[in-house]
Amino acid sequence: MENIENIQNSEHIIEEIKYAHLGLRIGAFIIDAIVLWSIYLIIFKVSFNSDYKNLVEEIYSGKFNALEYFPVLVRVFIPLGIFFLISIFYKIFLVGKFGATLGKMIVGIKIVDENGKKISYGNALVREVIVKDIIYCIIFFISFLGYLWAIWDKRKQTWHDKIARTIVIKE
């Protein structure tokens, strides 16, 4: 059953809204992930060309001292920085301009404000980068720490074990 709501202007219904279900949103996410990681692979390939294998071998050879790693780190992080800038631009521009990333366009969904109107580039920045990229990433790493807690806890409890007052035992 579809979730439908009407957006009303003071006197009459403007249009009927059909909310996008989670499956469509996940499909759009997967398509966007494929698009963005394809872009990253191109950036990575151009940045390292055939040199990547040599770079990895040099890193693991142990012949670098700590100061010699800095240029290697710069060489690795520049393509990552370029990728993140392209990713941010991709999301903000497409959502701000069209209300949808390529993935959302392909599955036939778009983002609008609560009144059914086009969102601004500022709203796209907040939604796509600040909340989805930064805050969700922080929350993920904090919650992941809850799992890692079992490594140093004497009873091997994670945070959810501690909260629920449970332990996991071996039979």
Phi, psi and omega in degrees: 000132182278145177270113186238139177222152177256135173267127185249139168265163189320322185245333185215165180285129179278307179199163179266138181249134174247116181288141177286129180282165186301325180300318178295320180294320178293318177301316178297319178300315181296316179297315178297322178298318178296316179299310184292320178289331173296318177297316180299317180298322177295313178300314181298315180297316179295320183292321186254342181049232179266004185283348187300313181300317178297320180298313179298317179298320179294319180298315183277352179289336180082008183276354178273142165267176187302319182291332180285345178285337184304309178299327178294315179298318178300317181295328178280319187279338176297311176299324177295317178299316178299316179300313181296321177296317177297318179299315179296314179299315180307309184290309184295313182297307184294317180290319178293322183278313187247351183078011183198145169280177179301318179300315179295321178298317182296319181273356173083035176234161176210165182256130175226168176282178184294347177261007178084010182263159178303139178272159181276169174296325177297316176295323177297318178299312180298310185293308189278324186256304185294312182278302187290321182271309187276302185294315179298324179295315178299314179298318179300312182292325176294315180292327177295325176301327177300326176284318181295337182307327181297339181295317184252358178283136184295333178260009179059035180269139170273175179297320181292331173295314181297316181296317181274358183056051179236162171227158177248126183241159177266133180280000000 
